[in-house]
Amino acid sequence: MDEQVIFTTQNTGTVCNVHSLEQTSLRQLTVGSAHSAVQIGERYLLVAQSQKALINVYDISGDHKRESVEQRIPLPEVVCCLETVQNLQDSPQAADLSLPWLLLASTPSGKLYVWEMNSGFLLRVKQMAHYQSITKIQSICNGKYVVTSGEDSRVIIWQTTDLVCEEEPKPVCILHDHTLSVTDFAVSSTCGDSNVRLFTASQDATLRCYSLNLSRSVEPKQLATFTCPYPIQCLALDPADRACYVGTSQGVFNLSLYYRISGDKISNLIQETSTNKLFSLVPEPQESRDKLYSRGSLQVDKIVEANATRLEVSLDGSLLIVGDNDGHVAITEIFSKQVLRTIQPLTTAASNGAVTNLLIATQWKSSSQPSLTQRHNFSKIPALQRNIHDKRDLHELWFQIGQQPQSNPPQSNFEEYLNQVQAEQMLWSQSSTTPKPSAAPIPTAATSATVTADEDSKDQEIAQLRENLTTLKGAYAELRSMHQTLLEDRQ
């Protein structure tokens, strides 16, 4: 298992891994806005092009990644943000290249497009979803809701079914506590879909935390507000809600949500019983933590000294991936604040611009990798229509179904399992397209004597190794005493 990192700058795109040196560059890529790339499964990457009404599709799976563009999807106009909504009832038989349910895209003027990916039908165009450009789109609660933020300092929560079915969809709730552009937000679902925590960051140098009880249609409750000395450009949330990492032009700060005051006394900064607590973040305090907390101030540690534009956290929460304004990505260990590795695009350009997109996904190493011939059989994404589809009639959907997952061998009937394995080996050996493997012996009752002899030989080998270890220990003790005697004589 490894973690794949995908990041883009203004004119480059890079695919690499956290724990290996593998790195691939994506060609013909121009990106002008943040959150304009989205990954589909483990295979495809969609990137909205800057100043062009196009989406480039790249194949980024396996050991043989394709650097060139696999497909170009024309759009009605230039878009700046992308997001997908997965199928609400994903089947375990779904293939790796099966498409999500919806594709959402926003324009610099504040429009919100909604396409059905398996058919390409344009289901909705929400005019004036925001008064200004939308900065980020994210689906939450398994695709039931969609959250958008914009330069109009608002954060809006939509219901997905309303965006698809209603002629004039109305938002579930609107958060307008910020005074400047909302640059980023993060959603935590550790408490379940019924109690969602929403963290929003803005250019007004504030970080706000809300509690969303969407199942009961209760108004959002603001739990806490954190003021920062610098405008906040990005943020990332720990997978277990232990900390929130704030990225500014002066560095990345670690805000511990379970704040240690003094000794064993710990305060939960975003507990449900609190109502809009106000805290000030102090990067370099001159007083003790308890005195700062009594005045409503919090000590925060600086993890990285960089002009951070994008942040992501690893699966286990031990690594912080930081994209800076120079187009570099630093993999940093949070506990020790050590930069383990710095990744930069493989290009000869003097400047690549700031990191605009940063995606991280778990990559499982499979023993059965697809061949180059199978990988080159690219299944194209349907063309996205420009006219709104008439939803009064039913329409067909074509999608790919994966193979039926193999069930575990029956443990109650071992003879039947052995017969099944023997039949599979015989079928494999008779295949003409693959090399014939050596037949593995099937364990039977006749091999019990051989197994016993092997166990006796292993016991003898272990006894011999223990005897050798005792001899080495004695020799080491004798050498140690001789060394001590010579050292005393020399002194």
WONOR-V167420 format. One record per residue. RES is the residue in one letter. PSI is psi in radians with two decimals (NA if undefined). Layout:
res=RES psi=PSI
res=RES psi=PSI
This chain:
res=M psi=2.42
res=D psi=2.97
res=E psi=2.15
res=Q psi=2.31
res=V psi=2.25
res=I psi=2.18
res=F psi=2.62
res=T psi=2.60
res=T psi=-2.86
res=Q psi=-0.54
res=N psi=0.23
res=T psi=2.79
res=G psi=2.41
res=T psi=2.40
res=V psi=2.16
res=C psi=3.11
res=N psi=2.65
res=V psi=-0.75
res=H psi=0.24
res=S psi=2.93
res=L psi=0.16
res=E psi=2.38
res=Q psi=2.36
res=T psi=2.42
res=S psi=2.44
res=L psi=2.32
res=R psi=2.84
res=Q psi=0.95
res=L psi=2.18
res=T psi=2.10
res=V psi=2.30
res=G psi=-0.22
res=S psi=2.79
res=A psi=2.74
res=H psi=0.62
res=S psi=0.24
res=A psi=2.50
res=V psi=2.49
res=Q psi=2.39
res=I psi=1.91
res=G psi=-2.48
res=E psi=0.13
res=R psi=-0.80
res=Y psi=2.58
res=L psi=2.22
res=L psi=2.25
res=V psi=2.18
res=A psi=2.29
res=Q psi=2.58
res=S psi=2.30
res=Q psi=0.37
res=K psi=2.42
res=A psi=1.12
res=L psi=2.66
res=I psi=2.15
res=N psi=2.39
res=V psi=2.22
res=Y psi=2.60
res=D psi=1.99
res=I psi=0.35
res=S psi=2.79
res=G psi=-2.97
res=D psi=-0.23
res=H psi=1.26
res=K psi=2.53
res=R psi=2.16
res=E psi=-0.48
res=S psi=2.94
res=V psi=2.24
res=E psi=-0.62
res=Q psi=2.54
res=R psi=2.19
res=I psi=1.99
res=P psi=2.61
res=L psi=2.83
res=P psi=-0.57
res=E psi=3.07
res=V psi=2.35
res=V psi=2.76
res=C psi=-0.42
res=C psi=2.54
res=L psi=2.63
res=E psi=2.59
res=T psi=2.63
res=V psi=2.06
res=Q psi=2.84
res=N psi=2.40
res=L psi=-0.50
res=Q psi=1.39
res=D psi=2.31
res=S psi=2.47
res=P psi=-0.22
res=Q psi=-0.03
res=A psi=2.41
res=A psi=2.89
res=D psi=-0.52
res=L psi=0.20
res=S psi=2.45
res=L psi=2.70
res=P psi=3.11
res=W psi=-0.92
res=L psi=2.67
res=L psi=2.16
res=L psi=2.41
res=A psi=2.55
res=S psi=2.74
res=T psi=2.83
res=P psi=-0.36
res=S psi=-0.10
res=G psi=0.12
res=K psi=2.72
res=L psi=2.00
res=Y psi=2.50
res=V psi=2.01
res=W psi=2.62
res=E psi=2.06
res=M psi=-0.62
res=N psi=-0.37
res=S psi=-0.40
res=G psi=0.09
res=F psi=2.41
res=L psi=1.93
res=L psi=-0.60
res=R psi=2.53
res=V psi=1.84
res=K psi=1.85
res=Q psi=2.44
res=M psi=0.78
res=A psi=-0.62
res=H psi=2.71
res=Y psi=-0.42
res=Q psi=-2.96
res=S psi=2.48
res=I psi=2.31
res=T psi=-0.42
res=K psi=2.54
res=I psi=2.36
res=Q psi=2.34
res=S psi=2.44
res=I psi=2.95
res=C psi=0.87
res=N psi=0.63
res=G psi=0.07
res=K psi=-0.51
res=Y psi=2.76
res=V psi=2.30
res=V psi=2.31
res=T psi=2.55
res=S psi=2.71
res=G psi=3.03
res=E psi=-0.12
res=D psi=0.26
res=S psi=0.40
res=R psi=2.63
res=V psi=2.14
res=I psi=2.40
res=I psi=2.16
res=W psi=2.67
res=Q psi=2.28
res=T psi=-0.73
res=T psi=-0.55
res=D psi=-0.67
res=L psi=-0.49
res=V psi=-0.71
res=C psi=-0.63
res=E psi=2.53
res=E psi=-0.73
res=E psi=1.47
res=P psi=2.40
res=K psi=2.47
res=P psi=2.68
res=V psi=-0.78
res=C psi=2.75
res=I psi=2.23
res=L psi=2.08
res=H psi=0.76
res=D psi=-0.39
res=H psi=2.73
res=T psi=-0.25
res=L psi=-3.06
res=S psi=2.36
res=V psi=1.98
res=T psi=-0.55
res=D psi=2.80
res=F psi=2.77
res=A psi=2.52
res=V psi=2.33
res=S psi=2.31
res=S psi=0.55
res=T psi=-0.41
res=C psi=0.13
res=G psi=2.99
res=D psi=-0.40
res=S psi=-0.35
res=N psi=1.67
res=V psi=2.37
res=R psi=2.25
res=L psi=2.15
res=F psi=2.22
res=T psi=2.47
res=A psi=2.59
res=S psi=2.88
res=Q psi=-0.21
res=D psi=0.22
res=A psi=0.58
res=T psi=2.57
res=L psi=2.13
res=R psi=2.50
res=C psi=2.27
res=Y psi=2.66
res=S psi=2.10
res=L psi=2.00
res=N psi=1.36
res=L psi=-0.47
res=S psi=-0.49
res=R psi=0.10
res=S psi=0.76
res=V psi=2.53
res=E psi=2.47
res=P psi=2.51
res=K psi=2.16
res=Q psi=2.08
res=L psi=-0.71
res=A psi=2.70
res=T psi=2.24
res=F psi=2.18
res=T psi=2.38
res=C psi=2.63
res=P psi=-0.32
res=Y psi=2.71
res=P psi=2.43
res=I psi=2.18
res=Q psi=-0.47
res=C psi=2.89
res=L psi=2.80
res=A psi=2.58
res=L psi=2.42
res=D psi=2.51
res=P psi=-0.46
res=A psi=0.27
res=D psi=0.57
res=R psi=-0.46
res=A psi=2.79
res=C psi=2.25
res=Y psi=2.17
res=V psi=2.18
res=G psi=2.19
res=T psi=-3.14
res=S psi=-0.25
res=Q psi=0.08
res=G psi=3.14
res=V psi=2.25
res=F psi=2.56
res=N psi=1.91
res=L psi=1.86
res=S psi=2.12
res=L psi=-0.35
res=Y psi=1.50
res=Y psi=2.21
res=R psi=2.07
res=I psi=-1.05
res=S psi=2.38
res=G psi=-2.18
res=D psi=0.16
res=K psi=2.10
res=I psi=2.45
res=S psi=2.32
res=N psi=1.94
res=L psi=-0.34
res=I psi=0.69
res=Q psi=2.70
res=E psi=-0.49
res=T psi=-0.29
res=S psi=2.72
res=T psi=1.81
res=N psi=1.05
res=K psi=2.55
res=L psi=2.14
res=F psi=2.61
res=S psi=2.29
res=L psi=2.23
res=V psi=1.87
res=P psi=-0.70
res=E psi=1.42
res=P psi=2.69
res=Q psi=-0.04
res=E psi=3.04
res=S psi=2.87
res=R psi=-0.67
res=D psi=-0.63
res=K psi=-0.69
res=L psi=-0.75
res=Y psi=-0.62
res=S psi=-0.46
res=R psi=0.11
res=G psi=0.42
res=S psi=2.64
res=L psi=2.37
res=Q psi=2.24
res=V psi=2.50
res=D psi=2.43
res=K psi=2.12
res=I psi=-0.79
res=V psi=2.40
res=E psi=1.55
res=A psi=2.74
res=N psi=1.53
res=A psi=2.33
res=T psi=-0.46
res=R psi=2.57
res=L psi=2.52
res=E psi=2.71
res=V psi=2.49
res=S psi=3.01
res=L psi=-0.70
res=D psi=-0.03
res=G psi=0.23
res=S psi=-0.33
res=L psi=2.48
res=L psi=2.16
res=I psi=2.10
res=V psi=2.16
res=G psi=2.24
res=D psi=-3.09
res=N psi=-0.21
res=D psi=0.05
res=G psi=0.25
res=H psi=2.69
res=V psi=2.19
res=A psi=2.24
res=I psi=1.97
res=T psi=2.39
res=E psi=2.19
res=I psi=-0.72
res=F psi=-0.83
res=S psi=-0.18
res=K psi=0.51
res=Q psi=2.34
res=V psi=1.92
res=L psi=-0.56
res=R psi=2.49
res=T psi=2.22
res=I psi=2.33
res=Q psi=2.67
res=P psi=2.57
res=L psi=1.42
res=T psi=2.76
res=T psi=0.05
res=A psi=2.56
res=A psi=-0.64
res=S psi=2.33
res=N psi=-0.08
res=G psi=3.12
res=A psi=2.76
res=V psi=2.10
res=T psi=-0.60
res=N psi=2.46
res=L psi=1.96
res=L psi=2.48
res=I psi=2.37
res=A psi=2.58
res=T psi=2.31
res=Q psi=2.06
res=W psi=2.25
res=K psi=2.11
res=S psi=2.44
res=S psi=-0.45
res=S psi=1.61
res=Q psi=2.42
res=P psi=2.57
res=S psi=2.93
res=L psi=-0.61
res=T psi=-0.73
res=Q psi=-0.64
res=R psi=-0.50
res=H psi=-0.17
res=N psi=1.36
res=F psi=2.25
res=S psi=1.97
res=K psi=2.55
res=I psi=2.40
res=P psi=2.58
res=A psi=2.41
res=L psi=2.17
res=Q psi=2.77
res=R psi=-0.37
res=N psi=2.54
res=I psi=2.30
res=H psi=2.48
res=D psi=2.00
res=K psi=0.25
res=R psi=-0.50
res=D psi=2.76
res=L psi=2.71
res=H psi=2.76
res=E psi=2.61
res=L psi=2.32
res=W psi=2.20
res=F psi=2.83
res=Q psi=2.39
res=I psi=2.30
res=G psi=3.11
res=Q psi=2.70
res=Q psi=2.18
res=P psi=2.40
res=Q psi=2.35
res=S psi=2.76
res=N psi=2.58
res=P psi=2.48
res=P psi=2.17
res=Q psi=-0.37
res=S psi=-0.55
res=N psi=1.56
res=F psi=-0.59
res=E psi=-0.67
res=E psi=-0.65
res=Y psi=-0.73
res=L psi=-0.69
res=N psi=-0.64
res=Q psi=-0.74
res=V psi=-0.71
res=Q psi=-0.68
res=A psi=-0.68
res=E psi=-0.67
res=Q psi=-0.67
res=M psi=-0.70
res=L psi=-0.67
res=W psi=-0.70
res=S psi=-0.49
res=Q psi=-0.10
res=S psi=2.35
res=S psi=-0.30
res=T psi=-0.19
res=T psi=2.65
res=P psi=2.55
res=K psi=2.07
res=P psi=2.80
res=S psi=2.39
res=A psi=2.21
res=A psi=2.38
res=P psi=2.40
res=I psi=2.18
res=P psi=2.26
res=T psi=3.13
res=A psi=-0.40
res=A psi=-0.31
res=T psi=0.09
res=S psi=-0.65
res=A psi=-0.69
res=T psi=-0.70
res=V psi=-0.70
res=T psi=-0.70
res=A psi=-0.69
res=D psi=-0.69
res=E psi=-0.69
res=D psi=-0.72
res=S psi=-0.62
res=K psi=-0.68
res=D psi=-0.71
res=Q psi=-0.69
res=E psi=-0.70
res=I psi=-0.72
res=A psi=-0.70
res=Q psi=-0.71
res=L psi=-0.66
res=R psi=-0.66
res=E psi=-0.73
res=N psi=-0.65
res=L psi=-0.69
res=T psi=-0.72
res=T psi=-0.74
res=L psi=-0.65
res=K psi=-0.73
res=G psi=-0.74
res=A psi=-0.67
res=Y psi=-0.70
res=A psi=-0.68
res=E psi=-0.75
res=L psi=-0.61
res=R psi=-0.74
res=S psi=-0.69
res=M psi=-0.70
res=H psi=-0.72
res=Q psi=-0.69
res=T psi=-0.78
res=L psi=-0.66
res=L psi=-0.69
res=E psi=-0.71
res=D psi=-0.66
res=R psi=-0.60
res=Q psi=NA
